Amino acid sequence: MSAILWGGLVVLGLLAMMSIKIVPEYQRLVLFRLGACKGQLGPGLVLIIPMIDQVVMADLREIYLEIPSQTCITRDNAPIGIDFLIYLKVTNPVNSVVQVRNFAGAAQGIAMTTLRAVVGDILLDDVLAKREEINTLLRTKLDEVTERWGVKVTTVEIREIDPPKDVQDAMNKQMAAERTRRAIVLEADGKKQYAITVAEGDRQSKILSAEGDRQAEILKAEGHAKALENIFAAAKLVDDKTISLQYLETLKVLGQGAATKYIFPMEFVDFLKPIAERIGRATVKS
């Protein structure tokens, strides 16, 4: 009896161990009871019925798939090699187990065919220049397929685009020509800016020179005006006698010259009248 009892306890212990599951936060258990899906379990402590219940683990963490280089034909019939990455995440554990046997392999297969379909509708130049748009288009088309599997395509990233050798040679020549063109344009712009700067400097120099001449003329005119004002002010203080004496001094200077004819203003006679009168009175007295 003791052996049977111990045997029963061992069996019960094993059954208890089989019925207890600890599910991490990043996993879920899809429960099948007698073959029928009963939903998902977890996270935490989960109890199942041994021999009756079966569970399939589903990982909720984001995974990535490497799609090897695929040779695709563009819209203008140019062969091109492309490899990219797909990032996936399970959003519905039940569908990821029930609706598809291996969603990762299925996603990889559908990605290859989708890539060829997308690139086949795009010109080669656009494939090389619009990588981000192709990533978005691939993600949208793949997500439409994987959604029914309970899987979300979060990101698609093209890693490398390998165009044909002749296309690469043409691209290198184009880039070299573009760099040469930019250098020529930059040199021309530099010469243009230099000429503009020199012309502007000359213009400013001429403006400053003209302004200096104008200021000099103004100052010169102001000096002449000031001198005339001083002369007029001094003339107001000179009396008739002083002016007569100045005329006599002028006559003295004229008399020392070689000229035989002289022209005198009418005012000169008026200034000499007082002198003549004084000479006349002096003669009478004597």
ZAMARGU-4260 file (C-alpha; in steps of 0.2 Angstrom, whole numbers, plus 5000, padded with zeros to 4 digits):
<rodrens>
0) 5000/5000/5000 | 5014/5012/5004 | 5022/5010/4987 | 5005/5013/4978 | 5002/5028/4989
5) 5019/5035/4985 | 5017/5032/4967 | 5000/5041/4968 | 5008/5056/4976 | 5022/5056/4963
10) 5009/5056/4949 | 4999/5070/4957 | 5015/5080/4959 | 5019/5078/4941 | 5002/5083/4936
15) 5003/5098/4947 | 5019/5103/4940 | 5012/5101/4922 | 4997/5111/4926 | 5006/5126/4933
20) 5014/5138/4920 | 5022/5155/4923 | 5020/5166/4909 | 5032/5181/4907 | 5025/5199/4903
25) 5032/5198/4885 | 5023/5181/4881 | 5006/5174/4880 | 5000/5156/4880 | 4986/5151/4867
30) 4975/5138/4875 | 4968/5123/4866 | 4957/5112/4875 | 4953/5095/4867 | 4959/5104/4850
35) 4947/5119/4852 | 4955/5136/4854 | 4950/5144/4871 | 4959/5160/4869 | 4975/5167/4877
40) 4982/5165/4895 | 4995/5176/4904 | 5005/5185/4910 | 5008/5178/4927 | 5003/5161/4935
45) 4992/5150/4924 | 4984/5134/4928 | 4980/5121/4914 | 4972/5104/4914 | 4986/5091/4910
50) 4983/5079/4895 | 4967/5089/4890 | 4974/5107/4888 | 4988/5111/4876 | 4996/5128/4875
55) 5007/5137/4861 | 5018/5151/4866 | 5017/5168/4857 | 5031/5181/4859 | 5025/5199/4859
60) 5042/5207/4857 | 5046/5215/4841 | 5057/5205/4829 | 5066/5209/4813 | 5068/5199/4797
65) 5082/5201/4785 | 5077/5200/4767 | 5092/5195/4756 | 5096/5205/4740 | 5082/5202/4727
70) 5085/5206/4709 | 5070/5217/4703 | 5065/5224/4686 | 5061/5243/4687 | 5047/5251/4676
75) 5060/5256/4663 | 5067/5238/4662 | 5083/5240/4673 | 5088/5226/4684 | 5092/5232/4702
80) 5097/5222/4718 | 5088/5227/4734 | 5089/5220/4752 | 5080/5227/4767 | 5074/5224/4784
85) 5056/5221/4791 | 5051/5224/4809 | 5036/5214/4815 | 5026/5213/4831 | 5012/5201/4837
90) 4997/5211/4841 | 4985/5196/4842 | 4993/5180/4849 | 4978/5169/4845 | 4978/5174/4826
95) 4997/5173/4825 | 4995/5154/4830 | 4978/5149/4822 | 4979/5159/4806 | 4996/5155/4800
100) 5009/5141/4804 | 5025/5152/4804 | 5021/5170/4802 | 5039/5175/4801 | 5043/5164/4786
105) 5026/5169/4778 | 5030/5187/4780 | 5047/5185/4773 | 5040/5176/4757 | 5026/5189/4755
110) 5040/5203/4757 | 5050/5197/4742 | 5035/5196/4730 | 5029/5213/4736 | 5046/5221/4734
115) 5046/5215/4716 | 5028/5222/4713 | 5032/5239/4720 | 5049/5241/4711 | 5041/5236/4695
120) 5030/5251/4695 | 5044/5263/4698 | 5057/5271/4687 | 5075/5267/4691 | 5079/5286/4695
125) 5064/5286/4707 | 5070/5270/4715 | 5087/5277/4718 | 5080/5294/4724 | 5064/5290/4733
130) 5070/5277/4746 | 5059/5283/4760 | 5043/5283/4749 | 5047/5265/4744 | 5049/5260/4763
135) 5032/5267/4767 | 5024/5259/4752 | 5031/5242/4756 | 5026/5244/4775 | 5008/5248/4770
140) 5007/5233/4757 | 5015/5221/4769 | 5004/5227/4784 | 4988/5224/4774 | 4993/5205/4772
145) 5000/5202/4790 | 4985/5211/4798 | 4975/5195/4796 | 4988/5185/4805 | 4988/5197/4820
150) 5005/5203/4816 | 5009/5222/4813 | 5023/5228/4802 | 5030/5242/4811 | 5045/5247/4800
155) 5053/5243/4783 | 5070/5249/4780 | 5080/5247/4763 | 5098/5244/4767 | 5106/5243/4750
160) 5102/5247/4732 | 5114/5239/4720 | 5111/5246/4702 | 5119/5239/4687 | 5137/5243/4683
165) 5133/5254/4668 | 5121/5263/4678 | 5134/5266/4692 | 5146/5272/4679 | 5133/5284/4672
170) 5129/5290/4690 | 5148/5293/4693 | 5150/5303/4677 | 5134/5313/4682 | 5140/5317/4699
175) 5157/5322/4692 | 5149/5333/4680 | 5138/5341/4693 | 5153/5344/4704 | 5162/5353/4690
180) 5146/5363/4686 | 5145/5368/4704 | 5163/5373/4704 | 5161/5384/4689 | 5145/5392/4696
185) 5154/5396/4712 | 5169/5403/4703 | 5158/5414/4692 | 5148/5420/4707 | 5164/5424/4716
190) 5170/5434/4701 | 5153/5443/4700 | 5153/5447/4719 | 5171/5453/4717 | 5166/5465/4702
195) 5151/5471/4712 | 5162/5474/4727 | 5175/5484/4717 | 5162/5494/4708 | 5153/5498/4724
200) 5170/5503/4732 | 5173/5515/4717 | 5156/5522/4718 | 5158/5525/4737 | 5175/5533/4734
205) 5168/5545/4720 | 5154/5549/4731 | 5165/5553/4746 | 5177/5563/4735 | 5163/5573/4727
210) 5156/5576/4745 | 5173/5582/4750 | 5174/5594/4735 | 5157/5600/4739 | 5161/5603/4757
215) 5177/5612/4752 | 5168/5623/4740 | 5155/5627/4753 | 5169/5631/4766 | 5178/5642/4753
220) 5162/5651/4749 | 5159/5654/4767 | 5177/5661/4769 | 5174/5673/4755 | 5158/5678/4762
225) 5165/5681/4779 | 5180/5691/4771 | 5168/5702/4762 | 5158/5704/4778 | 5174/5710/4787
230) 5178/5722/4773 | 5161/5729/4773 | 5161/5731/4791 | 5178/5739/4791 | 5172/5751/4776
235) 5158/5757/4787 | 5171/5763/4799 | 5182/5773/4787 | 5178/5792/4785 | 5180/5803/4769
240) 5198/5809/4775 | 5204/5791/4776 | 5198/5787/4759 | 5205/5803/4752 | 5222/5798/4759
245) 5220/5781/4751 | 5217/5789/4734 | 5232/5800/4736 | 5243/5785/4740 | 5236/5777/4724
250) 5240/5792/4714 | 5258/5791/4721 | 5259/5773/4715 | 5252/5777/4698 | 5264/5791/4696
255) 5279/5780/4698 | 5272/5769/4684 | 5276/5770/4665 | 5258/5772/4660 | 5253/5789/4652
260) 5234/5787/4653 | 5224/5784/4668 | 5205/5781/4671 | 5198/5788/4687 | 5180/5785/4694
265) 5168/5799/4696 | 5169/5797/4715 | 5188/5801/4714 | 5184/5820/4710 | 5172/5821/4724
270) 5184/5814/4736 | 5198/5827/4731 | 5186/5842/4732 | 5189/5844/4751 | 5208/5843/4749
275) 5207/5856/4735 | 5196/5867/4746 | 5209/5866/4760 | 5223/5870/4748 | 5214/5885/4742
280) 5210/5892/4759 | 5228/5889/4764 | 5234/5899/4749 | 5222/5914/4752 | 5228/5915/4770
285) 5246/5916/4765
</rodrens>
